Amino acid sequence: MPNLNVWGALLGLAFLSTALAYIIYFRLLTTVGATNLLLVTFLIPVSAILLGTLILREELFTRHFVGIFLIGLSLLAIDGRVLGLIRK
């Protein structure tokens, strides 16, 4: 029989990582639209790198910063608001 730590981890995954994520996802879908919502998926690698550094004490290399910078640039390019300001 699993111990209390296993049950706590399972409940944390079920409620925080799954249920809460879907609630936030569908709330954002209704407010910002599908295109802007999909931009959030670009942030998954960034959050994984940052959480790995903060929680697991993983080392950051130059390639990580370059990747985060490129993801930021791609978000700005896809979003279009910055390009719209430049064109005006």
Secondary structure, 3 states (H helix, E strand, C coil): CCCHHHHHHHHHHHHHHHHHHHHHHHHHHHHHCHHHHHHHHHHHHHHHHHHHHHHHCCCCCHHHHHHHHHHHHHHHHHHCHHHHHHHC
